[in-house]
């Protein structure tokens, strides 16, 4: 089992700086990978357990993952996000898993 806090993952843009998006108020804020991942897992999870993990990830909680959970989440990340996000996320995730 691995404990991972996805809110610590920083997505970087082409310039190497934290990638920013515009929020509802029109203010630029850092892209929140934990919220994006948690939201995706919550709504698209194939079972209750994955949806619950998604909810915890969304709320920036550290989650304890089995090897099977990690496999499912990694597959979701690899297929659900743009390549530029994967360039930032995958190395950081590998470091957390060690």
Secondary structure by P-SEA (a helix, b strand, c coil): ccccccccbbbbccccccbbbbccccccccccaaaaaaaaaaaccccaaaaaaaaaaaaccbbbbcaaaaaaaaaaaaccccaaaaaacaaaaaaaac
